[in-house]
Amino acid sequence: FVKRICIVGAESTGTTTMAKALAKHYQTNWVPEYGRESSEAKMYRQDADKWQTNEFIEIAKEQCRREDLFARTANKVLICDTDAFATGIWHERYVGSRSKEVEAISKNRKYDLYLLTDIDIPFTQDGTRDGEHIREWMHNVFIERLTEENKKFEILSGNHEKRLAKAINLVDSIIQN
């Protein structure tokens, strides 16, 4: 049995950087964001700008499958760079509505803590990102949905060092309980 920590946030807010840093600190596994892998593959197809609900269902299922696989060999704690819950929010962002199917996948997943990365750092374009103009909206939706679903979460703000120090303190308290 491992504790599960999930890092979520709007585009270019440091979720992957935080996931890697926490995994390194705790010498454990981290689960990369399958949605990013999927969207990068999609970029080269004709329908690159059109997303369908079934794609998000597949992303949510695959993210869960990989998470369960990585949990088997994790060292006390598993660090997740997003989850099916966040996939539901990305569905709303790209399709324009919530998905009952994606949200149903998310309902069965349990995390000991969500870490929400703040939008107080500069947006960095990496060639795949397109959401700089909606970071504040995304951040607020994350807060609203995490609260609505009574998920335990903390916001990580400031520079990377400040965020990492806070995250380590929070994860330490989860591991000790």
N, C-alpha and C positions, 0 to 999 in steps of 0.2 A: 504494500500500500504506500503510494507516494502522495505527497501534497502537490496540488496543481495550482500554478500561478499563471494567470493569463494577462498578457499585455495587449492593450487595445488603444486605438487612437486614430485621429484623422491622418490624412496623407502627410508624409514628411514631418512627423513629430517625434521620431526616434524610437519607434517600437522595436524594430529589428536590432538596432544598436543596443537597446536595453536588454533584449532577450539574450543576445550574444554575451554581453557583459555579465549578466546574472548567471548564465550557464557556466561561464568561465570561473566566476567567483565560487560557485557551489560545486564545481567539478561534476556537472551533470549534463543531461541532454536538454536540448531546446528543439522545439518543433517549428520549422520554418513555415511561413505563410504560403499555403498552397494556392490561394487566390492570386497571388502575385505571379507565381509560376504559370498559372493558367492564363492570366491576362497577357503575359509576355508572349506566350505561344499564340494567342489569339490576334496579337498585333499584326501578324503577317497574313491574315486571312481577309477576304473581302468584307466580311461582316464585323470587322474589328470594332466598330463604334456602336453596334447593336447587341445588347445583352438580353438574354431570355431567362425566365425563372428556372428552367431546367438546368441551366449552367450553374446557377447559384446553389441549387439542390446538390448537384454533383460536387461542387467545391466544398460545401458544408460536410457532406458525407466523407469525402477524401481527407479533409482536415481532421475529422474525428478518427478515422481509421489510422492515420499516421500518428496522431496523438497517443492512441492506445498502444500502438506498436512501440513508440519511443518510451512510454511509461514503464514497459517491462524491464528496461535496463537503466532506468534513471536512478540517481543517487539521492534518495530521500525526497527530492523535489523535482518536478518537471516544469520547465519554463516553456510556455506556449506563446508564440508570436501570432496572436489572434485565435479565434475559435468560431464555431457555428453561430453564436450569438452576434458577433461582429459581422459575419457574412450576411446576416439578415439586415443589418444596417446598410451595408454596401449594396444589397439588393434594392433597398429603398432609394439609395442615391442614384443608381444606374437605371433602374426600371421605373421608378417613380411611385412605387407603392410597397407596402409590407408584404411579405410572403408567409402565409400560414404554414406552408410545407417546410421552409427553412427554419422558421421559429419553432416548429414541432421537433425538429432535429435538435435544436438548441436546448429545449426544455429538459431533455434527459441527461444533460451534461452537468457535472458538478465541479466547481472550482473553489479553492480555499480563499483566493483573493484575486481581484482584478486590479491591475495597475493601468490607469488611464493617463497617457502621455499628453501633456498640455500643448497648446498651440503658441506658446510664448517663445518659440525658437524660429529662426528664419526658414522659409520654405526652400528646399533644395530640389531643383529640377534634375532628374536622372534620365530623362528621355522617355519615361513611361507615365509619369504623373500628369494629371490634368485637373486636380481639385484644389488648387491654391485659393480660388475665389470662394470656396465653400467650407474651408477649414473650420470657421467659427460655427457654422450650422452643424457640421458633423460632430464637433466637440460637444455642442449642446444636446444633440440627439443621443450621443453616448451617455451623457450624464442623466438625461431624462429616462432612457430605457434601463440603465443599470439601477436607477432608483426605483422605477416602476416595477421591476422584477425582483426587488429586494436582494440584489447581488452586492456582496461586500466589495467595496472598491475604495481606492485612494488615488488622488491626482498627483502625478509627478510633474513638478514645475522647476524652472531654473535651468542652469547649464547641466551638462551630462554628469559632472561630478556630484552636484547637489542631488540630482535625480537618483543617481546610483546609490548614494549614501542613504537616502530615505528608503529606497526600495530594499536595500540590504537589511535595514532595521526592521522593516515590515515583514519581510520574508523570514528573518531570524525568529521573530515572535510567533509566526505561523508554525515553523518547524519545531519550536520548543513546546508547543501545545499539543 
